Amino acid sequence: MDLPSTLELNVSDLIYDGKGLYKRTNTENMIGVESSPIYIHLDSDTDWATFIPAISGVVVAILVAWFTISVQKNQIQGGISTFRHHWMTELRDAASQLIVTLRMLANGAYKKKDFDTSDAYWQYGTTAMQMHSKVSLLLSRNDIFADALRIEGQILVQRVMRIEYEDSEFDLLLEEISRYQDALREELEEAWTDAKSDLGFNRKFLRIRLFKKDPQVAERIPYERSDLIKWE
């Protein structure tokens, strides 16, 4: 049966009984049978059969890219956190050894006459200078807090090395060493805050914080030497 290149059918007039397609008229006419079917192409404004898979492909590509970037970001942050952890460990060890050495040096010079001529004095003095140099190098940030620990700390080390037998400022210098220790501890706490940020402790999911927020601390101020001590 020959059909024109285009065919318009009123769907309401068509009947399909499982064997063929009929058109309702005064007399029923079969216009398609199993042995000789006809094919009807439906033309619509949107080709959903092509559009939906294309959109799905774009969505999947975006999700894969987002997941890949997230994994890479976490790997980078993990590397930074590991490096920061090693840095904190080195700074903590150097700072603790510096504080202990300064106290040993101060006590020896105050309690023992001519202590500054003994081998112990030179051993403590050498260790103190080495540990302060190490702390200064580990304090890599160029801010007012790190600068104060480097510069003011150097003056503190020099003053402790000049303590005399029964020095009148001995107690004040011990207090100053403790204050310097507290300033170093605050620097380590600041580094730990940065490390937690690298690990995602401050992240939110659907505007919900994943980890408990740290309690608010007092505003940090740079370390400054006491005016009660004669530093020169």
C-alpha positions as CSV (number, residue, x, y, z in Angstrom):
1,M,0.0,0.0,0.0
2,D,1.4,3.3,-1.0
3,L,1.4,6.1,1.6
4,P,2.2,9.8,1.2
5,S,5.5,11.1,2.8
6,T,3.5,12.7,5.6
7,L,0.4,11.3,7.2
8,E,-1.9,13.1,9.7
9,L,-4.2,10.9,11.9
10,N,-6.8,11.8,14.4
11,V,-5.9,9.6,17.3
12,S,-9.5,9.7,18.6
13,D,-10.6,7.8,15.5
14,L,-8.1,5.0,15.8
15,I,-8.6,1.6,17.3
16,Y,-6.0,-1.1,18.0
17,D,-7.3,-4.6,18.6
18,G,-4.0,-6.5,18.8
19,K,-4.0,-7.5,15.2
20,G,-4.2,-4.3,13.3
21,L,-5.0,-0.6,13.4
22,Y,-8.5,0.5,12.4
23,K,-10.0,3.8,11.6
24,R,-13.5,4.5,12.8
25,T,-15.8,5.3,9.8
26,N,-19.1,4.1,8.7
27,T,-17.3,1.0,7.6
28,E,-14.2,-0.2,9.4
29,N,-11.0,0.0,7.3
30,M,-7.8,-1.8,8.4
31,I,-4.8,0.4,7.6
32,G,-2.0,-1.7,9.2
33,V,-1.6,-5.5,9.7
34,E,1.2,-7.6,11.3
35,S,2.4,-8.8,7.9
36,S,2.5,-5.3,6.4
37,P,2.8,-2.8,9.3
38,I,2.9,0.9,9.0
39,Y,5.3,3.1,11.0
40,I,4.2,6.4,12.5
41,H,6.7,9.0,13.5
42,L,5.4,11.4,16.1
43,D,7.0,14.9,15.8
44,S,6.9,17.0,19.0
45,D,8.6,20.3,20.1
46,T,11.1,18.5,22.5
47,D,12.8,15.3,21.8
48,W,12.7,13.9,25.3
49,A,14.2,10.6,24.3
50,T,17.4,12.4,23.4
51,F,17.2,15.3,25.9
52,I,16.8,13.3,29.1
53,P,19.9,11.1,28.6
54,A,22.0,14.2,27.6
55,I,20.9,16.0,30.8
56,S,21.7,12.9,32.8
57,G,25.2,12.7,31.3
58,V,25.9,16.3,32.2
59,V,24.7,15.8,35.8
60,V,26.8,12.7,36.2
61,A,29.9,14.5,34.8
62,I,29.4,17.4,37.2
63,L,29.1,15.0,40.2
64,V,32.2,13.1,39.2
65,A,34.2,16.4,38.8
66,W,32.9,17.6,42.1
67,F,33.8,14.3,43.8
68,T,37.3,14.3,42.2
69,I,38.0,17.9,43.3
70,S,36.8,17.1,46.8
71,V,39.1,14.1,47.1
72,Q,42.1,16.0,45.8
73,K,41.4,18.9,48.2
74,N,41.1,16.5,51.1
75,Q,44.4,14.9,50.1
76,I,46.1,18.3,49.9
77,Q,44.7,19.4,53.3
78,G,45.8,16.1,54.8
79,G,49.3,16.7,53.6
80,I,49.3,20.2,55.0
81,S,48.0,18.9,58.3
82,T,50.7,16.2,58.5
83,F,53.4,18.8,57.8
84,R,51.9,21.2,60.4
85,H,51.8,18.4,63.0
86,H,55.5,17.7,62.5
87,W,56.2,21.4,62.7
88,M,54.3,21.7,65.9
89,T,56.1,18.7,67.4
90,E,59.5,20.2,66.6
91,L,58.5,23.7,68.0
92,R,57.1,22.1,71.2
93,D,60.3,20.1,71.8
94,A,62.6,23.1,71.1
95,A,60.5,25.5,73.3
96,S,60.3,23.1,76.2
97,Q,64.1,22.5,76.1
98,L,64.7,26.2,75.9
99,I,62.5,27.0,79.0
100,V,64.0,24.2,81.1
101,T,67.5,25.3,80.1
102,L,66.8,28.9,81.0
103,R,65.5,27.9,84.5
104,M,68.5,25.7,85.1
105,L,70.8,28.5,84.0
106,A,69.0,31.0,86.2
107,N,69.0,28.8,89.3
108,G,72.7,27.9,88.9
109,A,73.9,31.5,88.5
110,Y,71.7,32.7,91.4
111,K,72.7,30.0,93.9
112,K,76.3,29.3,93.1
113,K,79.1,31.8,93.2
114,D,81.3,31.9,90.2
115,F,78.8,29.7,88.3
116,D,79.5,31.7,85.1
117,T,83.0,30.2,85.0
118,S,81.9,26.6,85.3
119,D,81.4,24.0,82.5
120,A,77.7,23.7,83.4
121,Y,77.2,27.5,82.7
122,W,78.7,27.2,79.2
123,Q,76.7,24.0,78.5
124,Y,73.4,25.6,79.6
125,G,74.3,28.9,77.8
126,T,75.1,27.1,74.6
127,T,72.0,25.0,74.7
128,A,69.8,28.1,75.4
129,M,71.2,29.9,72.4
130,Q,70.8,26.9,70.2
131,M,67.2,26.2,71.3
132,H,66.2,29.9,70.9
133,S,67.7,29.9,67.4
134,K,65.7,26.8,66.5
135,V,62.5,28.3,67.9
136,S,63.1,31.5,65.9
137,L,63.5,29.5,62.7
138,L,60.4,27.4,63.4
139,L,58.4,30.5,64.0
140,S,58.0,31.0,60.2
141,R,55.1,33.4,60.2
142,N,55.9,37.0,59.8
143,D,53.4,38.5,62.2
144,I,53.6,40.6,65.4
145,F,53.3,37.5,67.6
146,A,56.2,35.5,66.0
147,D,58.3,38.6,65.8
148,A,57.9,39.3,69.5
149,L,58.8,35.7,70.4
150,R,62.0,36.0,68.3
151,I,63.2,39.5,69.3
152,E,62.0,39.7,72.9
153,G,63.0,36.1,73.5
154,Q,66.6,36.8,72.4
155,I,66.8,39.6,74.9
156,L,65.4,37.4,77.6
157,V,68.0,34.7,76.9
158,Q,70.8,37.3,77.1
159,R,69.6,38.7,80.4
160,V,69.3,35.2,82.0
161,M,72.9,34.5,80.9
162,R,73.9,37.6,82.9
163,I,72.3,36.6,86.2
164,E,74.7,37.2,89.0
165,Y,75.1,35.4,92.3
166,E,72.0,36.3,94.5
167,D,70.7,38.6,91.8
168,S,68.0,40.9,93.1
169,E,65.9,40.4,90.0
170,F,66.0,36.6,90.1
171,D,62.3,36.1,91.0
172,L,61.2,38.6,88.4
173,L,63.3,36.7,85.8
174,L,61.7,33.4,86.7
175,E,58.3,35.0,86.3
176,E,59.4,36.4,82.9
177,I,60.5,33.0,81.8
178,S,57.0,31.7,82.7
179,R,55.4,34.5,80.7
180,Y,57.6,33.7,77.7
181,Q,56.5,30.0,78.1
182,D,52.8,31.0,78.1
183,A,53.4,33.1,74.9
184,L,55.0,30.0,73.2
185,R,52.0,27.9,74.3
186,E,49.6,30.4,72.7
187,E,51.6,30.1,69.5
188,L,51.2,26.4,69.5
189,E,47.4,26.7,70.3
190,E,47.1,29.0,67.3
191,A,48.9,26.4,65.1
192,W,46.5,23.7,66.5
193,T,43.5,25.8,65.5
194,D,44.9,26.1,61.9
195,A,45.5,22.3,61.9
196,K,41.9,21.6,62.9
197,S,40.8,23.9,60.1
198,D,42.9,21.9,57.6
199,L,41.2,18.7,58.9
200,G,37.7,20.1,58.3
201,F,36.7,20.8,61.9
202,N,35.1,24.1,60.8
203,R,33.1,22.6,57.9
204,K,29.3,22.7,57.7
205,F,27.0,20.3,55.9
206,L,23.6,21.7,55.0
207,R,24.4,24.6,57.2
208,I,24.9,22.3,60.2
209,R,28.3,22.3,61.9
210,L,29.9,18.9,61.9
211,F,32.0,19.4,65.0
212,K,31.5,21.3,68.2
213,K,32.8,24.9,68.1
214,D,35.8,25.6,70.3
215,P,35.0,27.9,73.3
216,Q,35.8,31.5,72.7
217,V,39.2,32.6,74.1
218,A,40.5,35.9,75.2
219,E,42.0,38.2,72.5
220,R,45.7,37.3,72.0
221,I,48.4,40.0,72.6
222,P,52.1,39.8,71.6
223,Y,54.7,38.9,74.2
224,E,56.3,42.0,75.7
225,R,59.1,42.1,78.3
226,S,58.4,43.4,81.8
227,D,59.4,47.0,82.6
228,L,60.4,45.9,86.2
229,I,63.6,44.2,85.0
230,K,66.8,46.0,84.0
231,W,67.5,44.4,80.6
232,E,70.8,46.1,79.9
